[in-house]
Amino acid sequence: MEINQLLITVALTVTTLLVVAVGLQLIFALKELRTAIKKAGILIDDLEKEEMKFTQDKTKDKTLVKKHLALHSILDKMRILTPRHTAKTKKVFTKDGS
């Protein structure tokens, strides 16, 4: 074998090994990226669920306040309509007769 063939064979072998090494690193990097994207997706889904719960809690609080106000307005109307027994009513059994 001549020296030129030996150098070309060594160069091709080294280049092939480098390409294989870079390919393996690329595969591992893509796997990590895939898991990171999955984790980010799960995190985003969890955040969206929490946001939905938060907005539902806000709407529940608003409906609770509305119900509270409605109940108080009904009770106020009942107080207006019910007759009140005050000191102005006639006392029947008193000593002075007034």
LUMFIZA-862185 format. One record per residue (C-alpha): z, y, x. Coordinates in Angstrom, 3 decimals, decimal comma. Layout:
REM LUMFIZA-862185
<r><w>Z</w><v>Y</v><u>X</u></r>
...
REM end
This chain:
REM LUMFIZA-862185
<r><w>0,000</w><v>0,000</v><u>0,000</u></r>
<r><w>-0,889</w><v>3,356</v><u>1,260</u></r>
<r><w>1,503</w><v>6,262</v><u>1,436</u></r>
<r><w>-0,319</w><v>8,157</v><u>-1,335</u></r>
<r><w>0,090</w><v>5,291</v><u>-3,795</u></r>
<r><w>3,761</w><v>4,973</v><u>-2,892</u></r>
<r><w>4,410</w><v>8,707</v><u>-3,473</u></r>
<r><w>2,571</w><v>8,666</v><u>-6,805</u></r>
<r><w>4,528</w><v>5,578</v><u>-7,930</u></r>
<r><w>7,850</w><v>7,164</v><u>-6,932</u></r>
<r><w>6,917</w><v>10,445</v><u>-8,644</u></r>
<r><w>5,905</w><v>8,642</v><u>-11,845</u></r>
<r><w>9,097</w><v>6,565</v><u>-11,823</u></r>
<r><w>11,318</w><v>9,615</v><u>-11,334</u></r>
<r><w>9,407</w><v>11,550</v><u>-14,006</u></r>
<r><w>9,695</w><v>8,622</v><u>-16,423</u></r>
<r><w>13,434</w><v>8,363</v><u>-15,825</u></r>
<r><w>13,847</w><v>12,105</v><u>-16,377</u></r>
<r><w>11,815</w><v>11,982</v><u>-19,591</u></r>
<r><w>13,901</w><v>9,045</v><u>-20,851</u></r>
<r><w>17,148</w><v>10,856</v><u>-19,969</u></r>
<r><w>16,004</w><v>14,052</v><u>-21,723</u></r>
<r><w>14,896</w><v>11,980</v><u>-24,731</u></r>
<r><w>18,291</w><v>10,285</v><u>-24,998</u></r>
<r><w>20,080</w><v>13,630</v><u>-24,719</u></r>
<r><w>17,796</w><v>15,017</v><u>-27,429</u></r>
<r><w>18,570</w><v>12,070</v><u>-29,697</u></r>
<r><w>22,326</w><v>12,542</v><u>-29,215</u></r>
<r><w>22,032</w><v>16,296</v><u>-29,764</u></r>
<r><w>20,071</w><v>15,751</v><u>-32,990</u></r>
<r><w>22,694</w><v>13,258</v><u>-34,218</u></r>
<r><w>25,446</w><v>15,799</v><u>-33,555</u></r>
<r><w>23,443</w><v>18,478</v><u>-35,307</u></r>
<r><w>22,974</w><v>16,177</v><u>-38,287</u></r>
<r><w>26,712</w><v>15,486</v><u>-38,573</u></r>
<r><w>27,465</w><v>19,192</v><u>-38,167</u></r>
<r><w>25,051</w><v>20,039</v><u>-40,975</u></r>
<r><w>26,639</w><v>17,385</v><u>-43,198</u></r>
<r><w>30,108</w><v>18,754</v><u>-42,470</u></r>
<r><w>28,911</w><v>22,292</v><u>-43,195</u></r>
<r><w>27,386</w><v>21,099</v><u>-46,462</u></r>
<r><w>30,626</w><v>19,429</v><u>-47,473</u></r>
<r><w>32,553</w><v>22,567</v><u>-46,515</u></r>
<r><w>30,206</w><v>24,744</v><u>-48,557</u></r>
<r><w>30,550</w><v>22,402</v><u>-51,546</u></r>
<r><w>34,334</w><v>22,561</v><u>-51,264</u></r>
<r><w>34,238</w><v>26,348</v><u>-51,065</u></r>
<r><w>32,000</w><v>26,504</v><u>-54,126</u></r>
<r><w>34,414</w><v>24,252</v><u>-56,020</u></r>
<r><w>37,343</w><v>26,448</v><u>-55,006</u></r>
<r><w>35,419</w><v>29,538</v><u>-56,080</u></r>
<r><w>34,679</w><v>27,934</v><u>-59,446</u></r>
<r><w>38,366</w><v>27,099</v><u>-59,871</u></r>
<r><w>39,289</w><v>30,649</v><u>-58,905</u></r>
<r><w>36,862</w><v>32,165</v><u>-61,404</u></r>
<r><w>38,029</w><v>29,724</v><u>-64,080</u></r>
<r><w>41,624</w><v>30,728</v><u>-63,360</u></r>
<r><w>40,626</w><v>34,374</v><u>-63,724</u></r>
<r><w>38,930</w><v>33,689</v><u>-67,060</u></r>
<r><w>41,970</w><v>31,674</v><u>-68,169</u></r>
<r><w>44,201</w><v>34,586</v><u>-67,217</u></r>
<r><w>41,969</w><v>36,990</v><u>-69,137</u></r>
<r><w>41,986</w><v>34,774</v><u>-72,220</u></r>
<r><w>45,756</w><v>34,392</v><u>-71,915</u></r>
<r><w>46,160</w><v>38,180</v><u>-71,815</u></r>
<r><w>43,832</w><v>38,544</v><u>-74,808</u></r>
<r><w>45,835</w><v>35,960</v><u>-76,760</u></r>
<r><w>49,067</w><v>37,685</v><u>-75,795</u></r>
<r><w>47,769</w><v>41,051</v><u>-77,002</u></r>
<r><w>46,454</w><v>39,512</v><u>-80,220</u></r>
<r><w>49,815</w><v>37,884</v><u>-80,908</u></r>
<r><w>51,646</w><v>41,156</v><u>-80,340</u></r>
<r><w>49,273</w><v>43,048</v><u>-82,594</u></r>
<r><w>49,796</w><v>40,451</v><u>-85,336</u></r>
<r><w>53,565</w><v>40,693</v><u>-84,925</u></r>
<r><w>53,405</w><v>44,490</v><u>-85,061</u></r>
<r><w>51,410</w><v>44,320</v><u>-88,284</u></r>
<r><w>53,952</w><v>41,896</v><u>-89,732</u></r>
<r><w>56,758</w><v>44,299</v><u>-88,826</u></r>
<r><w>54,945</w><v>47,099</v><u>-90,614</u></r>
<r><w>54,419</w><v>45,048</v><u>-93,761</u></r>
<r><w>57,894</w><v>43,497</v><u>-94,059</u></r>
<r><w>60,456</w><v>45,470</v><u>-96,040</u></r>
<r><w>63,326</w><v>46,862</v><u>-94,049</u></r>
<r><w>66,878</w><v>46,953</v><u>-95,270</u></r>
<r><w>68,310</w><v>50,155</v><u>-93,935</u></r>
<r><w>71,382</w><v>52,231</v><u>-94,656</u></r>
<r><w>69,449</w><v>54,173</v><u>-97,299</u></r>
<r><w>69,643</w><v>51,295</v><u>-99,768</u></r>
<r><w>72,256</w><v>51,422</v><u>-102,490</u></r>
<r><w>75,538</w><v>49,743</v><u>-101,747</u></r>
<r><w>76,868</w><v>48,030</v><u>-104,800</u></r>
<r><w>80,352</w><v>46,970</v><u>-103,868</u></r>
<r><w>81,961</w><v>49,924</v><u>-102,171</u></r>
<r><w>85,350</w><v>51,518</v><u>-102,820</u></r>
<r><w>84,173</w><v>55,035</v><u>-103,332</u></r>
<r><w>81,384</w><v>53,958</v><u>-105,712</u></r>
<r><w>78,627</w><v>55,905</v><u>-104,068</u></r>
REM end
